[in-house]
Every structure is written in C-alpha cells, then in structure tokens.
C-alpha cells in the first residue's frame, strides 16, 4: 500500500506550485506553472477585494447593502487594486521560484514599454478602421472629456496591463520558454491568459464565443512573441495597457464585455454582429481576429529571421 502511494506523492510534489522543481516531463511542468498562475491570481484577487471591502466599511459604506462608490471610482479601485496582483506575483517568483526578476522579463529596458504602447495604438487604429469600413462602427464626433480622471484611468490601465502580463507572460511563458517547446510555452501562456476571461465571454451570445476565444488566443500569442523578440516583458505591458486604455477611454467602445467609460473620440456601434463583436466589443470581432493574426505572423517571421541572422 505504501509503495503504491510513492508515485502519487512524487507526482503531487512535482506539480505542486509551492516548490521550484522543474526537472520533470513537459506536460507536468506546464501543469505546475498553470497551477502557480491560478494560485497567484486567486490570492491577489482575494487580497485586493478584501482591501476594497475594508475601504468601503471604513468610509461608512456597507457593500452587502449595495452601498458603493460611484462607478468611475469603483473602476479605478479595481484597476489600481491590481498592484496587489503584481506584488503577489513578484513575491512568489522571488520566494518560491527563487529566480532573478530579469528571468521573469523585468529588465532595465523600460523603454520597450513605449514601443509596445505604440504598437497597441497602431493595432487599435487598424482594427477599428477596418471595422468602420463595414459600417458597423461609426464616428460621431469629439468630446471634451479629457481631465484628471482620464489620467488616473491611464495609470490604472498601466497597472492592469502590467499585472496581467506578469502573470501570463512572466510567471508562465518566461518560466517555460527554455524548458519546453516554444509552441507549448506560447500555448500555456495563452491558456492562462484566456481562462479568467471565459466567465464574462460565455455570458454573451453563443456566436461571439468562438471569435472571442480566438482573439484572446491571438493577442496572447502577440504578447508572447513580443516578449520573446524583445527579451523583456515591458513591450507586452505597454501594448496591453494602451490597447485597453484606447479602446475604453479614448474611443469609448466596449472592452471585454464592459461598457466603455467615456470617450475623447466618440465611436458608436450601429449594429450587433460578428464584424464589431456585438455587446462584447471588438475583441470578439472576426476583423480584429484577422488583424491580430497578421500581427502574430509578422512577429513570428521577425523572430525567425533574427534567429537565422544570428546563427549565420
């Protein structure tokens, strides 16, 4: 009986996210890193939610009775609360994984963030412009909504983008890319990135689920390939943050199923279909999927060409 338990104990020790073992088959290592992802994600969310609830009570508001701050304040708290996720992720990397931060993609090349942010703007402009050609998103003027709150929102999305990239690209992709095949590392990172979004996506009409999942996988591939090419996580952070900020705050379009907060450039959907992603937003659009696929292919070819030149 005891002997029969030995393989089970070894299996559990291997996949346990509470140690830094990595000498194991690829499938087990990927499982281990995904468990680490969810451990950090759930711990960070739990702590962040606890702080928000505590803050509400300190301000004399009972969330159990629906007593909340304004919608914009709650959104800002949600975004900046992801600082907790960043802290949990870094602490896990240092205390459990016991590796250097630059191995997580946190390098001194912070300038890569701005390159990624520029790419995010280009991708958003390309996707939205292509959808506008179909007539399902229309321009309806400008507004004078740019104020201090907008700057706070930018800061919030910078934090959010960094948190999600540290979890998906830092904790999962960077720890796998030199241990398993590159497609497996990219795929595991995409799974980690997509799964937390599935609850929201699956609450929308069935016809938007497949293109929504496809967009999640493709943009995750873009983030991973960008991390691979730049040897840093900063470019992926910049692209992620600027994509979300521009979509929600500059254009006022729906972001991953959440209504855009307000807009500097008023863009409105004129119909709900697969061209504009319906109520979920352009992240469930077949046109966005095509744009992201093109970006992923371009980054892959750039990476392969760079590797070929180095080996020559």
N, C-alpha and C positions, 0 to 999 in steps of 0.2 A: 504493500500500500504506500509506504514511504517512498520507495523507488519510483512508483508511478507518478508521484507528485513533483519529483525533481524537474522533469521537463517543463511542467506548468510553472513552477517557481522561476525557472530560468527565463521562460517566455515573458512572464509578468515583469521581472527585473529589466529585461531588455527594452520593453515598450514603455516602462514607467517614465513619465516626464520629470520625475524627481531625482534623476541622476544624469550624468553626462556621458554615459556609454554610447558609443556609435559604431562599434565593431560588430556588425550584425548584417543579415541579408537586407537588401534594399527595401523590400516590402515592409519589414519590421521597422526599419529606420524612418521610413515615410510615416508609418502609423504613429511612431513615437513623437515625431515633430508636429503632426496634426493634433495629437493629444496635448502637447505643450502649448500649441496655439490656442486651443479652447480653454485650457487651464488659465492662461494669462488673460484671454479675452473675458471670460466669465468673472474672474477675480477682479479685473479692472472695472467692468461694468457694475458689479456688486458694490465695490467701494465708492465709485463715482455716484451711483444712485443714492447710496446711503448718505453721502455728503450733501447732496441736493435736498433730500428729505429732511436732514438735520437743519439745513439752512432755512427751509420753509418753516419749520417749527420755531426756530429762533426768531424768525420775523413775524411770529404770531399767526401763521397760516397752517391749517390742517389739511394736508393733501388727501386724507381719507374722505373729507367732505368736498373735495374738488376745489379747494382754495389754493389757487396757483398764482404765480406772477403772470404778467402779460405774455402773449405768445412769443414775441420777439425776445424777451428776457429769458424765457424757458429754452428757446432755441440756442441762445448764447451760452446758457449754463450747460446745455447738452454738448455743445461743441468744445467749450473750454474744459469741461469735465473730462475730456479725453486725455488731458495731461496725466491723469491717474493711470490710464492705459499705458502711456509712454513710460511712466515711472515703473510700473509693474513689469513691463517687458524688459526694460534695461536691467532691473534688479534680478530678474530671472536669468538673463543672459550672463550677468557677472557672477551671481552666487551659485547657480545650478549648472549652467553650461560651462562656466569658467573659461570664457574666451574673451579676447580683446574686442572693444567696440568697433574697431575698423574691420574686423572679420564679420561684423553684422551689417556693414555698409556705411557705418557712421564715420566717415573720413573727414579730413580737413578741407576737402574740395567742396565747400559750401556753395561756391559759385555755380555748381551744377544745378542747384535749385532753380536759378533764374532761367537756365537753358530749358529745364523741364517745364517751367511755367510758360515760357514762350511757346513750347510745343503744345501745351494744353490749350492756349488761346487759338493756335492755328487749327488744331483738331476740332475745336468747338465751332469756329467760323466755317470750316469746311463742311462739317456735318449739318449745321443749321442752314447754311446757304443751299446745300444740295436738297434738303427737305423743303425749303422755300420754293424751289423750282416746281415742286409738285402742287403747290398752293395750299398745303395743309398746315403751314406755319406762315403767319403774315406779320409784317412790321406795322405797328400802329402808333409810331411817334416816340418822342423822348419825354422824360420826366425829370423833375428837379429833386430826386430823392437822395442824391449823394450827400451824406452827412456823417457825423461822428459814428453813428450806428453802423453805417456801411463799412467804415474802417475796422470797427470791432468785429463785424462779420468776417472780414478778410482775415483778421487774426485768428478767429475761431476756425475757419476752414483750413488755415495753415496748420493749426494744431490737429484737426481731424485727419487731414491727409497724412501728416507725419505718423500719427498713431496707427492708422490702418496699414501704412506701408512698413512700419517697424514690425508689426505682427505678421503680415503676409509675406513681405519680401525679406525683411531682416531675420525674423525668427525661423521662418520656414525655408524660403528659397536660398538664402545665403548659407544656411547650415547644411543644405542638401546638395548644392550645385557641384561640389567637389567630391561628393561621396556616392552619388547615384548618377544615372544618365541624365543629360540635360533635359530631354523631354519629360522625364519623370519628375524632376525638380520643378520645372515650369508648371506641370500638371498639378502637383501637390499644392503649390502656391496658389494656383487658380481655384482649386477646391476650397482652400482655406479662406480665400477672399470672397468666393461666391456664396458659401453656405450661410453666413449671417444675414445675407440679403434675401434669402429664399422665402423667409416668412412673409415679408412685405410683398415680394413679387407674386407669390402664389395666391395672394388675396385679390388680385386683379383678374380680369377676364382671361380665359384659358388661351386665347390666341396670342396673347402678349408674353406668355411664359417662355416659350422656346426662343424668340428673338431676344428677350430679356436675359435669359441664361447665356445665350451666345455672346451678347455684348459684354456681360460680366467676364466670361472666359477670355474674350479677345482683348479687353482692356487690361486684364490681369497679365496676359502674355506681353502686351506692350510695356507694362511696368517692369516685368521681369527681364525682358530683353534690354530695356533701357538701363536697368541696374547692372546687367551683365556687361554691356558695352562701356558704361562709364566707370565701372568698378566702384560704384558708390550708390547709396540709396537716395541721395539728395535730388537727383533729376526726377526720379519717380515720385518723390514727395511733392516737388513743385508742380509736375503735371497733374497729379491727383487733386491737389488743393485748388489750383487755378481752374481746372475743369469744373469742379463743384461750385466754386465761387461765381464764375462767369455764368454758369447755367442758372443758378438760383437767384443771384443778386444783381447781375448786370442785365441778363435777358429776362428774368422773372419766369422762366419755364420750370415745369415740374422736375424735381430731382429725385430719382429713385422712388417715385411714388408719393413724395412730399411736395406740396404746392410751393412754388417759388415765393420767396418772402416779399420782395418788391423789385422794381426794375429801374435801371437808368435808361435802357433801351426797351421799349415795350414791344414784346413779341407775344403773339397770341395764336393758339392752335384754332383752326377754323373747322376741324373735323377730328374724329377719333378713329384712327386706322393704323395699319402697320407702317405707314410712311413716317408718322410722327410719334408712334409709340403709345397712342391713346392717353389715358389718365396716368399711366406710369411715367410718361415722359420719353424724351428721345433716346434714353438708354434701353428702350425696348423697340427701337426703330430698326427696320431692316436696312435702311440707308446708313444709319450710324454704324451698324454691324459691318457694312461694306467698307466704310471709312476706316474703322479700327482694324479690319483685316488687312487693308492696304498698308496701314502704318506698321503692323506687326511684321508683314512680309518684308517691308523696306528695312526695318531694324534688323531682321534676321540676315538679310543679304549684306548689310553693312558690317555686322558682326563676323560673318563668314569671310568676307573679303579682307577685313582687318586681320583675322587669324591667318589667312593664306599668305598675306604680305609679310607677317612676322616669321612664318615658317620658311619663306623663300630665302 
